[in-house]
Amino acid sequence: MTHTLIRFYYKNDNGTVVGHNGFFHNMHYLKEVFSRYNVDQYNIVHPVIIDGQELTQDQVTKMFTKLQDIILHPKQEVVQMKHGKRPTNKQKQAIERAGLKADKWLVTKSLSGELHLVAKEEPAKQRIVPA
């Protein structure tokens, strides 16, 4: 698998010009990098250099047009567990907010937006609460 080197500069939310050097192996990954740093064709500063060659304004516009068609799926941090684990303090607070007693539940899966719980006394009893 070949990787392509890209070097670009962009204006961040404060208006400061920030540089970025990195590798990408496909357009999907490049879109992830641009979305991570909130880069679009309006805040990018020239020159944009890919594999040592400077892109023209027209080429940059075409690149961003191609990137618009790529759909990024939201990433969720999945921590899969074989058995229920005791909740952390932060997870206990989320369980309490859901109207449950934290000492009666174990965490079986911790996603970025929700917790999967199993009752200590009745493993068949399961709940999903917002994290």
Secondary structure, DSSP 8 states (H G I E B T S, - for coil): ---EEEEEEEE-TTS-EEEEEEEESSHHHHHHHHHHTT--TTTEEEEEEETTEE--HHHHHHHHHHHHT---------EEEEEEE---HHHHHHHHHTT--GGGEEEEEE-SSEEEEEESS-TT-EEEEE-
